[in-house]
Amino acid sequence: MIKLTALNNKEFFLNCDLIEKIESTPDTVITTTTNKKYVVLEKPDVIIQRIINFKREYMLSKPEVLK
């Protein structure tokens, strides 16, 4: 899960495994695999880095996965 900020400045968490695409139109629009769309304040590069950080943390917490 990654923390994001909606246009109304409310923070929420999104399951990053459900993200299908991220667009910059100029607002950032996230589309999930269930075709739900989220418009957020974060730029695509920031979202991608949060996904990478989340996945890295998860992998490091599960050493058996790294074998």
N, C-alpha and C positions, 0 to 999 in steps of 0.2 A: 504494500500500500504506500502511496506517495501523497504528500500533502499538497493541495492546490488551493488557489484563491479564485472564487467566482467574481464576476464583474461587480457584484454588490459588496465586495470585500469580505464575504463570509468564507472561512476556510472549511475544507472538506477533504476527505481521504478517498482516493480512487485506487481500485485494484489495477495495478499497472499491467498485469497479465491480460487484461481485457482490452487494452488499447490497440486499435487497428491502425489508426492514422492520426497524425497531428498536422494541422494546417495553420498557416498564418495568413489571414484574409482581410484586413490587417489584424483583427483580433485573433487570438489563438483558439482554435476549435479542435477539440479532441473528439474523435468518433470511436466508439467501442465496438466490439464484435457483435453486440446486440443492437447495433445501430443507434444507440443513445448518443446524443451530442452534448458536450460541455464546453462552454465558452469561459476561458480563464484569463487571468491577468499575466501569468507567467509566459515567457517566450519559449518557443519550441526547444531551443538549446538548453534552457534551464530544466525543462521537463525531462529531456533525455538524460541529463546529468543526474537528476534525482532517481530516475529508473536505474541507471548504472550503479549508483550508490546503494540503492535498496537491494539490488540483486547481489552486489558484492558483499554487503553485510550478511545477507541470507546465506550465501555460499560459505562464508567464513565461519558462520555459526553452526554449520553442518559439515564437519571435516570428513565424514563418511562419504559425502557427495563428491568430494574432491579426489577421492582415490581412483 
